[in-house]
Amino acid sequence: MQTKSFEANKEIVFSSVVSVLQDLGYIIKGADIKTGFINAQSATKDTSGILSKMFDGDSSNSRTNVTAFVENRGNSTSVRLNFVVSNTASSAYGQASQNDQIIHDASVYENAFNKIGDTVFIKNGN
């Protein structure tokens, strides 16, 4: 579910992954073609309730982090994706907590891989 191979060289696949992540609204935090590692995150979404903000001073937010690893595999290039939702909460008293959850929904990975495949196809000149 988290890994897929493409019939293209590493440079085309790597740039396709970066392009697709940007198209999906992720902010690229780091990308190194030599290691094949890409790190990106979504914009932060405020998940606090209005009453919690007004009366308690509590706040909570959520963002999705994604890492990608792109490597040569003989005549193809493989991509491994990992999506993690990070929920952060803080109180008016300065306490903070974070809860990270790996996304196991296959449709999230399938959607990303379909878009990467389309971009690889276009960049490969097909």
One Martini backbone bead per residue (centre of mass of N, CA, C, O) as a GRO file, in nm:
protein
  126
    1MET     BB    1   0.054   0.064  -0.018
    2GLN     BB    2   0.343   0.247   0.021
    3THR     BB    3   0.447   0.104  -0.254
    4LYS     BB    4   0.593   0.202  -0.579
    5SER     BB    5   0.657   0.142  -0.920
    6PHE     BB    6   0.854   0.293  -1.191
    7GLU     BB    7   0.915   0.348  -1.547
    8ALA     BB    8   1.182   0.531  -1.440
    9ASN     BB    9   1.388   0.754  -1.348
   10LYS     BB   10   1.477   0.912  -1.061
   11GLU     BB   11   1.447   1.209  -1.155
   12ILE     BB   12   1.154   1.191  -1.253
   13VAL     BB   13   1.025   1.077  -0.995
   14PHE     BB   14   1.118   1.286  -0.794
   15SER     BB   15   0.989   1.536  -0.936
   16SER     BB   16   0.701   1.419  -0.926
   17VAL     BB   17   0.665   1.407  -0.622
   18VAL     BB   18   0.706   1.705  -0.566
   19SER     BB   19   0.479   1.810  -0.749
   20VAL     BB   20   0.242   1.657  -0.616
   21LEU     BB   21   0.270   1.767  -0.331
   22GLN     BB   22   0.221   2.058  -0.417
   23ASP     BB   23  -0.059   2.008  -0.550
   24LEU     BB   24  -0.171   1.899  -0.255
   25GLY     BB   25  -0.044   2.137  -0.044
   26TYR     BB   26   0.246   2.096   0.017
   27ILE     BB   27   0.536   2.164   0.209
   28ILE     BB   28   0.860   2.174   0.137
   29LYS     BB   29   1.132   2.094   0.364
   30GLY     BB   30   1.274   1.849   0.195
   31ALA     BB   31   1.520   1.767  -0.076
   32ASP     BB   32   1.714   1.466  -0.184
   33ILE     BB   33   1.829   1.300  -0.453
   34LYS     BB   34   2.059   1.129  -0.343
   35THR     BB   35   1.875   0.991  -0.108
   36GLY     BB   36   1.549   1.027  -0.180
   37PHE     BB   37   1.445   1.249   0.022
   38ILE     BB   38   1.116   1.357   0.142
   39ASN     BB   39   0.976   1.653   0.308
   40ALA     BB   40   0.635   1.722   0.423
   41GLN     BB   41   0.364   1.973   0.479
   42SER     BB   42   0.089   2.094   0.585
   43ALA     BB   43  -0.122   2.298   0.671
   44THR     BB   44  -0.261   2.442   0.938
   45LYS     BB   45  -0.540   2.327   1.137
   46ASP     BB   46  -0.800   2.449   1.310
   47THR     BB   47  -0.966   2.246   1.589
   48SER     BB   48  -1.104   2.445   1.755
   49GLY     BB   49  -1.335   2.546   1.962
   50ILE     BB   50  -1.499   2.830   2.038
   51LEU     BB   51  -1.549   2.773   2.342
   52SER     BB   52  -1.262   2.695   2.419
   53LYS     BB   53  -1.135   2.967   2.350
   54MET     BB   54  -1.314   3.159   2.525
   55PHE     BB   55  -1.305   2.995   2.819
   56ASP     BB   56  -1.012   2.829   2.829
   57GLY     BB   57  -0.772   2.882   2.605
   58ASP     BB   58  -0.783   2.660   2.411
   59SER     BB   59  -0.590   2.463   2.165
   60SER     BB   60  -0.610   2.321   1.826
   61ASN     BB   61  -0.424   2.116   1.584
   62SER     BB   62  -0.357   2.024   1.233
   63ARG     BB   63  -0.134   1.799   1.049
   64THR     BB   64   0.038   1.680   0.757
   65ASN     BB   65   0.282   1.436   0.712
   66VAL     BB   66   0.542   1.366   0.461
   67THR     BB   67   0.718   1.087   0.329
   68ALA     BB   68   0.984   1.015   0.089
   69PHE     BB   69   1.121   0.730  -0.098
   70VAL     BB   70   1.370   0.727  -0.358
   71GLU     BB   71   1.459   0.436  -0.569
   72ASN     BB   72   1.650   0.223  -0.725
   73ARG     BB   73   1.525  -0.082  -0.929
   74GLY     BB   74   1.690  -0.119  -1.173
   75ASN     BB   75   1.443  -0.048  -1.421
   76SER     BB   76   1.334   0.103  -1.168
   77THR     BB   77   1.130   0.315  -0.945
   78SER     BB   78   1.082   0.368  -0.607
   79VAL     BB   79   0.804   0.448  -0.378
   80ARG     BB   80   0.780   0.572  -0.043
   81LEU     BB   81   0.505   0.635   0.169
   82ASN     BB   82   0.424   0.868   0.454
   83PHE     BB   83   0.138   0.934   0.651
   84VAL     BB   84   0.092   1.194   0.911
   85VAL     BB   85  -0.102   1.286   1.182
   86SER     BB   86  -0.089   1.599   1.368
   87ASN     BB   87  -0.192   1.658   1.701
   88THR     BB   88  -0.237   1.972   1.875
   89ALA     BB   89  -0.231   2.080   2.222
   90SER     BB   90  -0.334   2.372   2.422
   91SER     BB   91  -0.317   2.569   2.705
   92ALA     BB   92  -0.343   2.845   2.911
   93TYR     BB   93  -0.102   2.697   3.102
   94GLY     BB   94   0.120   2.562   2.881
   95GLN     BB   95   0.015   2.305   2.792
   96ALA     BB   96   0.126   2.020   2.587
   97SER     BB   97   0.023   1.813   2.302
   98GLN     BB   98   0.090   1.509   2.105
   99ASN     BB   99  -0.064   1.333   1.816
  100ASP     BB  100   0.031   1.055   1.624
  101GLN     BB  101  -0.101   0.932   1.297
  102ILE     BB  102  -0.119   0.688   1.088
  103ILE     BB  103  -0.209   0.641   0.763
  104HIS     BB  104  -0.428   0.356   0.646
  105ASP     BB  105  -0.558   0.472   0.394
  106ALA     BB  106  -0.541   0.355   0.076
  107SER     BB  107  -0.659   0.603  -0.087
  108VAL     BB  108  -0.430   0.802  -0.030
  109TYR     BB  109  -0.207   0.644  -0.180
  110GLU     BB  110  -0.350   0.596  -0.448
  111ASN     BB  111  -0.380   0.892  -0.524
  112ALA     BB  112  -0.081   0.967  -0.523
  113PHE     BB  113   0.018   0.747  -0.726
  114ASN     BB  114  -0.157   0.836  -0.964
  115LYS     BB  115  -0.032   1.121  -0.988
  116ILE     BB  116   0.257   1.029  -1.024
  117GLY     BB  117   0.210   0.855  -1.277
  118ASP     BB  118   0.110   1.088  -1.456
  119THR     BB  119   0.369   1.261  -1.430
  120VAL     BB  120   0.568   1.056  -1.537
  121PHE     BB  121   0.439   1.021  -1.814
  122ILE     BB  122   0.482   1.318  -1.904
  123LYS     BB  123   0.797   1.341  -1.843
  124ASN     BB  124   0.862   1.084  -2.037
  125GLY     BB  125   0.706   1.151  -2.320
  126ASN     BB  126   0.406   0.990  -2.358
   0.00000   0.00000   0.00000
